């Protein structure tokens, strides 16, 4: 019979009933529930552990959720009662849940919450406290004093162990274990040995850095060691702290045998789970070894201790108070309440249960999410219940597990081609015959991604968001290069060899298609059926491409309709994607060998790499080995011509990679037919073709300039398919590696290796060529796609910038629809207006407008200056020039000198104690500005005198330096900055360390947003000055401008420092901030480091765009609204 329990009720008229089995610290958790219309009932019997019957009485006939405690036995009886009462959630006010039968909760469809992420530091602090108390015998000494036994100091009274220089052992180096290790290493200068299934990289780096700090200050450095077994830790450590999870493998992890392995005077601490230690064996060991000490916060049969343990003077026992700090316990209560509230309100699951700070910020409302639901993944599988509760007369859809009567609500996997269809949705409340619990379960399931093994923390949309953003970015780039590229030709396709922005779009599409395939075919149960589906999808996609790009749609301002079968273009963008998709899909279905080992990513997919290598070798053999004879074709010779002219192209060669005589074109002409190739190949933009603005050629143009050529042809589709297969490998890292940082490391390594190989092949003589889809082009663009995926995954999926990229994500989910909209000219038609009989009455397109403005400008005037030609994106010739390496040396030395003088000035100023002495802020600003003036003046003729990655980035965006030169400059500048600051530390070691090393960080009193804004504006001023001072128009009209250019640049640096030193110490130069950060290596400096990269780069981008596209009239020419005045 249940005892009557006393209840405290808050908000009696609330819509939802939430019960707490114990009063919990603080009132915020109560207020959060009340704000969401919850009636809160709190059992106020503080000292009594409620029985199962008591809790059933509390639940009653209706209860939406329960907040319980670790001491309660939550099994099938309670979950059955809670389910009958309509309950949706139970949350432990604890990180552990070994008192909960999760399988029973799953059976009854009840979510189980816990409260991780909030008690890391406080638990580690108690473990450290127990370690110190045991080492110095504090509890024994306290009892001695209270007993009145102290009568004076004695040499041997309570002699304990010195911790400094000893070895601390950690078993389980997770969040709490690592925090404890840091406290003991840094606080007591102990050496570390740890055992964990996973490498604690961050902990190792911390100990290494602290050891280096001690050594630099003349002290004995601390060391770390990762043990190969737990016994190694037990043998070597003087203090051992336990932080494992509790499961079958860790029950009685510390037993008679392991205790015997430890040192006689060792200290054992347990703040993890009581059953990890065999208390009977521990009591016996304590009796036999009086110098062995133990500190326990948890117990095997809590709240009871094994007989004899309380009598041991060498045992310190505390009543499970590891989390008992005010902030922590109130935070645990808040998280437990929000777990229950989130399930009641139908919120998604928080992506990272260990990052709970947003829920604990009392100055802002918590996120609309459940902080931590431990059985979220298992609850999704309740779709099997739908089979039972639905009418058995209805056939069941094999994919969604619901009757086919409702299968129209579902959609096919959305990432099959990398180009995805929009997901279909439905209001499940319109299905009255489905029981409420089953309807809710079905709604949860339909929100999952289209893979068979969803992650444990399921959100309403738990798909990898960065993949959608990547795909959306590809679509956006396609639109930019298609439309804007016709006005700003610098971003359009490279005429033959080289790389421009447009040349990245196709490889990016192929790459992300491969990544998506790894998710779609993560688990293949029927290879034949999977092959049939993939082949059918590829065929559909191929013919959709033929429909869109093969000649079925009219051009802008063209009233010619219908289809010319003899002129259909059989190969195009979607056709190439379909070929790459099919090859990669078959590769994934048939060539994958599933293994379970640490090198599974290599073992399972080695046949994939063999196929990629085989396709590349076949491509190279055909490209260089086939003999290309002379060939002929017919084409119109001029605009006035009414009949075609027969042209002859003389080749008779082998291995020619030029536009006229390459074997890729020959294969297409023989297999497909010259009439089915692309009629306006991009190589017509080569100077040798002398193409006029009307698109025709003069009589002196080579014959091959008139010929068609398909950049999406047969031979180049082989290497395009390799891009898809490589994308598969990135997807495999995604599906096989659970740790987000492990995924990033794998992707970065793969990208770097590809980039190195691609650059090597380009230097060796295989040109970077998009039209031929050369191997070097394939490797460089695929590595670029890998770097982009890393960046997007870091920003979107790890850092959580999903709202900022929501538009791109939406575009990625609807990419195929957008592609159809754009490729069929519907986008332009909407802007232009539909026409019927009078095309001349339509709005003028941007392309026509820009052409008219250009032609009109050419006919009215000639410029009195000449803009230098834009730098190529990848200029491999730089790597063979000594001038390139001279420029790098100049940038390195200039940045070194700049940082040495300026940081020394900053340190000298900070050393001054007299406010009126020293150079002051004005002197610091003069030092920075003056050094820039001097160094730009000295190095401008060698390297351009950038001395700043932001300046280099701005000039790169304006096409004034190539990508290779820009990256090399930035590396040289960063290395120079590190060396310059290092020299300052070498000569001024003590003041350097004591005054912060001149590093940039946000000054107290200013927000990071304010600091970022200051960096953006400051860099904008600097880069805008650089562009204006070096403008070729200004230089052509005043011969003194080039000589005087360093003066305004240096003065700009001076005035920007005056404005921003009080906010950030003034960065505006990522190399300057990075060099100081590397040398000083301060955690706060690194925490703010992103501001001093993002701010300057954004400022440089804005300055470059403002100067190039507004002041230099590029935008005006594009709009065609005004005519440039040649005299201004």
N, C-alpha and C positions, 0 to 999 in steps of 0.2 A: 504494500500500500504506500503510495507516494505521500511524503510529508507535505503539509501545506507550506507554500513558499510565499515570502513577501515580495511584492512587485511595486516598482516605481514606474509610473506611466508619464510619457511626454507626448504632447500633441494627440490627445485622445480621439480626435475626429479625423485623423489621417487616413488616407486611402489604402496605404500598404502597411501591413503589420510586420515589424521586425523585432525579434526577441534577442536580448543579450543575457547569457546565463550568468554573467558576473558584472558588477560595476567596473568600468574601465576608466583609466586616467583621462583627465581633460574633458572638455565639453564640445570641442569642435566636431567630433564624430557625431554627436547627438544633433547638433545644429545642421550638419550637412544632410542628415536623414530627414529632419523636419522640413528643411527647405524644399525637399522633393516629395512632400506630402506623405511622409511615413509616420505611423504611430509607433513609438519606441517604448518597449516594455523591458525593464531591467530588473533581474532578480537581485535583491539587495542582501541576501544571506552570504556575507563575505567569507565566513570561515568554513562553510560547508561545501564539500565537493558534491555536486548534484548527482544523484543516481539516474539510471536510465528512465525509471518511472517518473522521477521529478521532471526531467526534461520533456518527456512525452506530455505531462500535464501542462508544462509551459507552452508547448507547441499548440495544443488544443485542436479545435476543428478547422481553424483557418490561420495560416502563417505563411508569409511570403519569403521569409529568410531568417536564419539564426546565426548569431555570432557566438562562438563557443571558445572553450579553453583547452589547453593541452592535457589537462588532467581528466578530461571526460572521454568516455568510451563511445565513439561514434561508429556504430556498426549497422548491420542490416535493420535491426529493430527501429532505430532512430530515423534512418533515412526512409524507411517505409512509412513511418508516421509523418515525417515532414512532407513526403510526396503526396500522401493522402490529403494533407492540409493545403495542398497547392503550392508548397514551397519550391523555390527555384534554386536557392543557394544556401550553403553553409560555409562559414569562414572561420578558421582557427585564428586566434590572436597570437600567432607564433609563426616562425618560419618552418618549423618541423610539423609533420602531420602523421607521425607514426601511431597516433591514437585514432586515426581515421581509416576505415575500410573503404578505400577508394573504389574498389570493384563494386561494393554495394551501392555507393553513390552513383556510379555509372549505370547500374541496373535500374535505378529509379529515376535517372535523368536529373540528378541534383549536382550542381556545380560545387566544387570544393576549392575554397580560396585559402591562401596563406599570406604571410607578410614579410617577404624577403627584402633585401636591399636597404633596410632602415637600421639594422642592428650590427652592422659590420664593425664599426669602430668601437662601439661600447662593449661588445663581446670580446674583442681583441684586448681592450683595456683591462677587463677583469682577468683574462688569462695572464696578462703581463703582471697584474697585481698579485695574483696567486703565486706566480713564479718568484717575484721579489719576496713576498711574505714567507714562502717556503725556504728560499735561500738564506734569508736573514733571521729565520725563526721568530718572526714578529708576534705570532699568536701565542706561542709558548712564553715569550717574554712579557706579553700583556697580562696573561693569567698569573704569572709569577709576581708581577707588581701588584695586581689586585688582591692577591692572597697575602700581601704584607710581608713577603719573604726577602725583600731587597734590603741589605744592610751595608752596601758599599760596593764600589767597583772591584771586579776581580778579573784577572787575565784570561780565564777560561770560561767566563760566564756567557752562555748562549753564543758560542762561536759558530758562525755560519759559513756559507760559501761566497766567494767573490765572483761576480758575474763577468766582469770585464776580462776579455781575452779568452773566455770559455766558449764552448760551442752550444748553440741552441739548435735543437732538432724539431722540425715541423713535419707532421704526417698529415698530408692533405693541404696543399698550398693554394687553396681557393681564395675567395675574397677575404674571409676572416683569417685564415692561416697566413696569408701574405701580409695582412695588416699587422698581425701579431709579430711576424718576423721582422718587419720594418721597425716596429717599436723597440724590439730587443736589440737589433743590430745598431740602430742609430742611438738609442737611449743608453745602452750599456756596452757598446763597441764589442759585441759578441760575433763570433764567426757563425756562419749558417750552413747547416746541412738539411736538405729536405727530401721527402719522397712523395711523388705524385705521379699519376698515370700520364699527366700532361705537363709539358715544360712550362714553368712559370717565368716567362721571358722578361716581363716587366719587373718582377722581383729581382731577378738576376742582374738586370741593368741597374736597378737602384743600389744594390749592394756593391756592384763594381764601381759605380760613380762615387759612392760614399767612401769606399776604400781608397780611391784615387785622391779624394779630398783630404783624408787623413794623412796619406803619404805626402801630399803636397805641403802639409803643415807640420811635417816632421814626426808624425805619429805612426805607430804600427798599423798598417792597413787591415781591414777586415776582409774575409774571403767567403765565398759560397761554394757549395758542392751539391749537385743533384745525385742522390743515392740511387743505386741500381736496385735496391731492395729495402724493405722496411727494417730488416734486421741490421743493415748497415747503419741506419740512423740510431737504432737502439744501442748499438755497440759504441758509437763514437760520441754521441751527444751527452752533454752535462745536464741540460734542461730539455725536456721533451714535451711538446704540446700537441694534443690530438685534435684534429679538425676534419675527420672524414664524414661522409654520409653514412647513414645507418641502413644496411641491407644484409642479406644473408652472408655476404663475404666479409663484412666488418663486425658481425656479432662476436663478442668476446675476442676482438682483435688483440687486445692486451690480456694475456692469460698467463698461466704459470710459466710456460716456456719463454714467452717474450719478456716477462719480468726478470727471469734469470739471465737474460742476455744483457740487460742494462748494467751500467756501472753501479757499484755499491752505494755511492753517494749521489746518485742521479736524482733529479726532480721530475716528477710526472704531473702534468696538468691536463685536466679534461673539462672543457666547456662545450663539448659537442653534443653527444648523445650518451646517456648512461649505460645502455647495454654494450657499448663498445668495450667496456672494461669488465672483466670477471672480478666482481668485488670480493668473492670468497677467496680467490687466489691472491688478490691484492692485500687483504687483511693478513693472510699468512706471511706474505712477503714483508709487510711492514713490521711484523713481530720479529722475524728473523734478521732484519736489516734495519736497525734503529737509525742509521744515518741516511737511509733512503726516505725521501719525503714526497708527499703527494698533495695536490690541491684539486678539489673536486667541486664543481658547480652542479653537476647532474649525476643521477644515481640509477642503478640498474632497475630497481623496483620502486621508483619514485611514487609517493613521497617518503618511502621507508628506506633505511640503510641496512645493509647486511650486518648481522651480529658481530660486535667487536670493533667495527669501524669507528664508532664515536668515541671509543676508549683510546684510540691511537694518538699519542702526543705528536707523532710525526705526520699526522694527516690534518689538513685544513679543509673544512667542509662548510659550504655556504648554500643557502636554500634556493638554488636555481635563479640567481639574480644577475646573470650575465647581461641581460637587456634592461636591467632596472635603473635606467637613467630617465629623468622626467621627459626629455625630448623624445627619447626612443620609444618609451611606452605609450606616450600620446600619439606618436606617429604610427605605432602598430595598431592602436585602436582605430585611427583614421583609415588606414589601409584595409583593415578587416571590414569596417562599415562600408567602404566604397566598393569592395568586392561584392558584397550582398546587394548594395544599391545598383551596381552596374548590371547585374543579371536581372534584377527586377525591371530595370528600365530598358533592357535589351542593348546595352552598350557593347562595343567590340572589346577584344582583349588587348591590353597594353602590350606593345611590341617587345619591350625589355623590362621584365619584372624587377631587375636589379637597379634600374634607373628610376627611382620613385620620387625624386625631388619635386617634380611638378605637382604631385599630389599633396605634398607637405608644405607647400608655400601658402602661408596663411593670408598673404596679401593679394591672392588671386584665386578665382574658382578653380577647382581641380579639373583635369581633363575628363571628358565624357568617355570613360573607359574603365574596364575592370583591371585593377593593378596586377593581380596574379591569380589565375585559375589553373590549378595543377592538373586537372583532368579535362582540359578544353579539347585536346585531340581525341580522347576517348569518347567524349560526348557527341562529337561529329558522327561517329560510327553508329549513333542511334538511328541512322537512316534504315538500318535493318529492321527496326521496330515498325517502320512504315509498311513493310511487306506484310506484317502480321495484322496490323490494324486496318489496312485497306481491304476492300472486298476481294476475296480470292478468285472471283470470277474474271477479274481484269488481268490481262497480260501485263508483265512488268518490264519497264524499260531497263536494259542491262547497264546503262551508264549511270542514270540518276537514281535507280532503285525505287521508282514511283510508278503507278499504273500508267500505261500508255495513254489512258484517257487524258492525262495531264502532261504527257511528255512534250507537248507543243510549247510548254513553258520553258524548256531548256534550250541551250544553244550548243553548237559544236565547240570543241576546244578552240580557243581564240588566238592561239599563237602558233598555228601550224606552219605558216609560211614566213613568219617574221612580219608579214602584213596581216593585220587581224581584222575580223569583222566585229561590229558592235555586239556586245552581249545583250541578250533579250532578258526582260524582267517581267514579273507578274505579281499581282496582288494576291497572295495566298489566302487572304481573308475571304475571297470569293468562293472558296471550296468548303461549303458547310459540312459536307459529309466526312471530312477528315477530322479526327479527334484533335483537340487543341494542342496536346503535347506533341503529336506527330506532325501537325502543321508547323509548329515552332521548330522542331528538329529539321524539317525539310527546308525551312527558310534559312537556317544556319548552314545547311549543307550546300544549298545553291549559291551561297556567297563565297564558297571556297574556290581557289584556282583549279584549273583542269589538270591536276596531277593526282596520283593515287595515294600519296603519302603526305598530307598537309602537315605543316609544322605544329609543334605543341601549343604555341600561343597563337590561336587562330583569331584573326581580325575579320571584320566584315569583308575585307578584301585583302587576303594574305598573300596575293601574288607578289612577285619581286617587282616592286614599283619602278626600279631603275631600268628594267628592260622595256617597259612601256614608254618611259621618258626617252630612252635611247632611240626607240623606233619613231617616236614623235619628232625627235630632233632630226632624224633622217628625212622625214617628210617635210619638215620646215626648211632644211637645207636644200631639198629638191626644189621647193617653190622659190627659194631665194635665187638659186643659180639659174633656174629656168627663166625667171622674169627680170630680176634685178641684174643678173649676169649679162643680159642683152644691152643693158645701159652701161654697167661697170664691167667691162670685159676682163678686168684683172682677176675676177673670181670665176669666170667661165672656164670651160675645159681647155687644157693646154693643147695647142695645135698638134703637137706630136710628142716629143720627149718632154719630161718634166711633170710637175705636180701643181695643180691649183685647187682651190676649194671645191669646185665641182667634181674633181676627180676622186674625191673621197666618198661621194654619195653612194654609188653602186656597191663598192666593197663593204660599206657600213650596213647596207640592207642585207647583203649576203651573209655577213658576219652575224648579225642579230637573228637571222633566220636559223643559222646553225645553233646558236645558243638556245633558242626557243625549242628546237627539235630535241635537245637533250632533256628538256623538261617534259615535253609531250610523250616521248618514248622512254621515260625513266624506267618503267616496268612493262615489258612486252610479254603477254601471255600466249598470244597466237601470232606467230610470225607471218604466216600466210595472209591472215586477215589484215594485219598491219600493213603488209606490202601492198595488198589490194587497195586499201584506203589511201595510202601515200601516193600510189601511182595515179589513182583517180583524181586526187587533189592537184597533182602536178599537171595532169592533162587539162583540167579545168582552168588552172592558172595560165597555162601556155596559150590556150585559145582565147582567154580573156585579154591577154596581151596582144594577140593578133587582132582582136576586135577593136582594141583601143588605139593601137599604134600601126596597124597594118594597112590603113588607107580607108577605113570605113567612115571616119569623121572628117568633115570639111575643115579647112583652115579658117582663120579669122578673116573677115571681109571677103570670103570666097563663097559663091553660090553654086559650086560644083558638088553635086551629090552623087551617090552611087559608088560602086566598087569596080576597080579595074583589076581583074584576076591576074593579069600579067605583071602588075606592079605591086602586088601585096608584099609588104615587108614581113617575112616569116620570123625574123629574130628581132628581139627588142628587150626592154628592161624586164617586164614580167616574165617573158620567155626565158631569159637568162636565170632569173630567180627560180623559176620552176625546175630548170635543169639542175641547178645547184641543190635545190631542196630535195629533188628525187635521189640524187647520188648520195647526199648526206643522210637522208632517211634510210635508204637501203643499207648504207654503211652501219648506221646505228642499230638497225633491226637484225642484220645478219652477221656482222663482224664483231659484235660486242661479246666478250667473254667475262661474265660476272665473277669476280673474286673478292674475297674479304680479307684484306691485309692492309698494312700501312702504306703499301705502294700500289693500292688497287687502281688508282687513277692511271698508272702506267701499265700495269699488267692487263687490265680489262680492255684497254683500247689500243694496244700496240698494232693491231691490224689496221686501225684507222690511219695511223701514221704511215704505215706501209702503203696504203692506198694513196694518201696525199703525195708521198714521195714518188710513187709510180706514175701518177697523173702528171706531175711536174716533169719527170724525166721524159715521158712520151711527148709532152708539149715541146720541150727543148729539142728533142730529136727531130720532130717534124718542122719546127720553126727554123732550125739551122741546117737540117739535112735535106729537105725537099728542094729539087731543082725547079726554078721558076723561069719558064720560057717567055719570049716576047708574046704580047697579047694585044687584042684589038677590042674596041667598043665604039658605039655610036652615041653622039650627044649633040645638042644645039651649040653652035659656035658663037652666036651673038643674040642679042635681044630681037634684032630684026629678022633673023633667019627663020625660014619656014620649013626647011628640011634639015635633017641631021647630017653631021659630018663624021666620017670614019676616022678614028684616032688610033695610032699605034704606040704602044709603050714598049720600049726596048729594055729587056731585062737580061735574059740568058745568064742568070746568076744563081748562087746558092748561099743562104745565110744572110741575105740583105735584109736589114731591118728598117729600111726607109718606107715611105708611104706607097711607092710605086711597085716595088718588087719583093714584098714580103710574102712568105708562103701562106700566112693566115688569109690574106685577100685572095690568093690563088685557089685555096680550098673552097672558099665561099663562092667564088665565080663558077667553079666546076660543079659543085654539089647543089647549091641553091639556085644559081643562075644570076647573072649580073643585074637583071631587071628587078630582082627581089631584094637588092641591097639598099642600104641607106643612101639616099640621093644627095645629101648635103653633108658629107663628112667634115669633121672639124679641121682636118689638115688643110682645107682651102684657105684657112686664115694665115697660113705660112706666107712669109714675104715673097717667096719664090713664085707663088701662084698669082700675085698681083691682082687679087680680086677687087673689083670696084664696089661702091656702095650699093649698086643694084644687084650684086651677087653674081655677076658674070666676069669673064676674064678677057684680057687683051690678047693680041695675037702672039705675044712673046711668052705666054705662060706655057709651062711644060704640059704635055698631053695628059698626063695622069691627073692633073688638077681638075679636069672635067669629069673624072671617073667616079662612080659610086664606091663606097666602102662601108662595111658594117662593123662598128666597134663591138657589137654584141654577137660576133660570128661564132663559127663552129669551134675552131682551134682555141680561141681565147676562152671559150666556155669551160675548157678543162681546168685552167688555173682559177677561173671563177668558182668552180665547184670545190677546189682546194680551200678557198676562203671559207666556204660553208663548213667544210670538214674541220677546219681549224676552229671556227666558231663553236662547233660541237664540243671541242676539248675545253673551252671556257665554260660551256654548260655543264660538262662533267665535273669540273672543279666546284661549280655551284651545287650540284646534286650530291657530291661525295664528301664535301668539306662543310661541316656545320658552323665552324667558327668564322664569323664575318671577316676578321683580320687574316685568318688563314686563307680565305678566298682571295682577299686582296693581294697577299704575298704570292700566291700561285699565279694569279693573273699578271701581276707585274713582272714576275720572273719570265713567264712565257712571252710577254710583250717585248721585254728587253732583248731576249734572245732572238726573236724575229727581227727586231729593228737592226741589231748588229749584223745579222746575216744579210738582210736586205741592203743595207748600206755597203757592205762588203761586195756583194754581187754588182751593185751599181758602179762602184769604183773599178771592179774587175772588168767591166765592159758590157754588162747586161743593162740596157738603159731602163729608166723608170718610165714606162709607157702605158698609158691607160688604154689606148686603142688596140694594142696588142695584148693587153693584160699580162705584161711580162712578169717573170717570177720575182724580180726585185720590186716591182710595183705592188704585186700581191702581198709580199712580206711587209713592206713598209706601211701600206694602208691597213693591213690587218693588225699590225702592232699598234697603229694609231687608234684603231677601233678598240683594242684592248685597253689602252690607256684611258680612252674616253669612258669605257664601261667602268673602270676602276674609280674614276672621278665621280661619275653619276651614282654608283653604288655607295660610295663614301658619303656623298651629300644627301642622297634621297633615302636610302635604306638604313644607313648607320646613324647619320646625324639627324635624320628625320625631316629634311626640307621638302616635304611632299606638297604642301600648299603652294610653295613658290614655283613648283614645277607641274602644277595640276593641269595647266593648259597643254603642255607637251605630253603629259601622261594621257590626257583625253585624245590627243591627236594620235598617239601610239596605239590606243585601243581601237581607233576608227581609221587606221592608216589606209586600208584598202579603199574605203569609201572616198577618202580625201584624194588618193591617187587617181581614182576614176574621175573625180570632179575636176582635177587639174589636167590630167593627160588628155582628156577629151575636149579641152578648151572651154568647159562649162564655167570655170572660174572667171576667165576673161569675158565670156559672153554675158555673165551676170553683171560684171562691172561695165562692160561696153554697151549692153542693151541688145535685145533680140532685134534682128532685122529681117525684112521680107523683100521689099521691092527696091529700097533705096539705101544700099550700104553706105553711100556717101554721107548720109545724115547721122551716122552713128558717132558716138564718142570716140575720140582718137585714143589708141592704146599707147601705153608708155613707150613701147618699142618704136612706133611710128613717130611719136613726138620727139624722142631723142634723136632719131635719124634726121628729122627736119631741122632741128636746132643745130646739129652738127654741120649739115650741108650749108645751112644759111650762114653760119659763122665762118665757114671756110670761104664762102663766096664774098663776104663783106670785108674781111680783114685777115691779116697775118699777124701772129703774135711776135712781139719783139723779144721773146725769151723762149727757151726750149726746156721743157720738163725732162728730167732724166727718165729713161725707160724704167718701168717697174721691175723690181728684182724678182727673179723666179722663186717659187716656193722652196724647191730643193735644188740648189746650185752645187752639183758635185764637183764642178771645176775648182771651187774654192779650196777643196781639200788638197789639191795638187800645187797650190800657189804658196810661195814663201811669204808673200805679202799678207796672206790670211793669218799665218802664225805670228808674224810681226805684230799684227793688229791685236791678237790675243795677248801677247806679251805686254803690249802697251796698255791694254785694259787692266791686266793683272797688276802691273806695277803702279799705274795711276790710282787704282782703287786702294792698293796697299798704302800708298803715301797719303791718300785722302783720309783713310780711316786712322792712320797713325797720328797725323797732326790733329785731326778734329777730336778724336776720343781723348788724346792727351790733354787737349784744351778743356774738355768737359771735366775730366778728372781733376785737373789743376784748379778749376773753378770750384768744384765741390769740396776740395780740401780747405778752401779759405774759410776761416771762422769769422773774419771781419766782413760785414756786408759791404763796406766801402772799398775793400781791397780786391785785387784780382780783376779779371776781365769782365765778369758779369755776363748776363744773358746777351747783352749787345755784343760783347766780344766773341761769345760762342757763335752767334749768327754771322759775324764778320769772318770768323775762322772757316766756317763751312762755305760761305759764299766766295771768300777769297781763294780758297783752295780749288773750288770748281772753276773759277776764272782762270787760274794758273794752269790747271791740268787740262782743261778743254783747249786752251790756247796752245799748249805744248803737244797734245796728242791728236788734235782734230785732223791733221794732215795724214795721220797713220791709220787710226781706227775710227775716226769720227768723234772721238772723245765722249763716249757715252757715259761711262763710269757709274751707271745706274741701270739695273734691269728694267725699271719702269720706262726709262727713255728708250732703251732697246726694244721693248715690247711695243711702244707707240710707233716707232719707226718701222718695225716689222708689219704692224697693221696697215701702215701707209705704203707698204711694198717698197720701202727704201733699203731694206736688208733682207736677205734670204733667211729661211727658217734655220738652216745649218749655222749661218753666221750669228743669228740671234741667240740660239741656244748656246753656242760656244762662247759668245760674249758674256752671257749671264753666268755661265759656269766660271769663267775667268774672273768676273767681278766678285762673285761670292767667295772664291778661293782667296783672292786678293784681300777682301775684307776680313776674312778669318785671320790671315797672316798679319794684316795691319793691326788688328786688335790684339793679336797674340804678342806682337812686339811691345805694345803699350803695357801689357801685363808683365812681360819679361823685365821691362825697365822700371815699372812702378807697381810692383806686385802687391804690396800692402794697401796703398790707397786704392788700387784698382779693385781689390776684393771688398774692401770696406765701403766703397762708394758706388757699388753696383755696376762697375765696368762700363759706364756710359750706355747701358742697354736701354732700348725703347720699351716702355710699358705705359699703360694708361695711368695718368696721375690721379691720386686719390681725390674724389669729389667729382670726377667726370665719368660718364657712362661709356661703355664700349661703342655704343652707337655714335656718341659725340666724337669719340676718337676716330672712328672709321670715317665719319664725315669730314673731319679735319684733314685726314690723310688724303682723301679723294680730292678735296678742293686744293690742297697744297700741291699735290702732284699735277693736277690739271693746270695750275698756273705755270709750273716748271715746264711741262711738256709742251704746252701751248707756246711758251716763250721759245723753246728749242725749235719748233716748227716755223714760227714766224721769223726768228733770227736767221734761219738757214734756208728760207724760201728762195727758190731759183728765180722767181720773178723779181724779188727785191735785190738779189745779188746781181742780176743782169743790168739793173738800172742804176746801181751804185757800187762801184768797185771797192769801196771801203767796207761794205757790209760784211763780207766774209772774214775780214780781219777783226772787226769789232764784235762779231757774234758772241764770243765768250763773255763779253762784258754784261749784256742783258741777262744771259743765262746765270752767271754768278750772282748778279744782283737779285734775280728772282729767287734763288736759293736763300739769299740773305733775308729778304722781306718775309718769305714763308716761314723761316725759322723764328723770326720775331713774333709771328702770329701763333705758331703752334707749339713752341717749346713748353708753354705752361700746360698744354693738354696731353701731349704724348712724348715730349722731348724731341719732337720732329723726326719722323722717319723719312717719308717721301722717296726713300731709296731702300728697296728690300735687301740689297747686299749689305748696306750699313747696319740695318737692324739684325739681319741674320748672322753676320760676323760677330757682333757683340753678344748675341744670344748663345752662339756656339761656345764662345770662350767663357762667359760667366756661368752658363748652364744652370740658370735659376728657373724653378718650376713656374713662377708667376710670369716671368719673361716669356717662357715657351707658351704659356696659356694665352698670352696676348699676341703671339707672333703672327697669327693669321691676319690680324688687322693691318700689319705692316707689309703684307703681300697683297691682300685683296684690295685695300684702299688705293695704293699706288697704281696697281694694274687697272682698276676701274677708272681712276683719274686719267691715266694715259690713254685708255680707250676713248673716253669722252673728249679729250683734247685732240686726238687724232681724227675722230669723226667730225668734230666742230671745224677744225682747220681745213681738212681735205674736202669735206662734202658740203660745207656751208660757205666758208670764206673763199675757198678756191672754186666755188660755183658748180661743183659736181651735181649737187641736188637741183640747182636751177636749170642746168642743162637737161637733167632727167625730166623735169616738169615742163620745160619748154616755155615758161611764162615770160622770160626776159632774155634779152640778147646781151652777152658780155660786152663790156666796153674795153677795147684794146688799149686804151690810154690810162686805165686805172688798175 
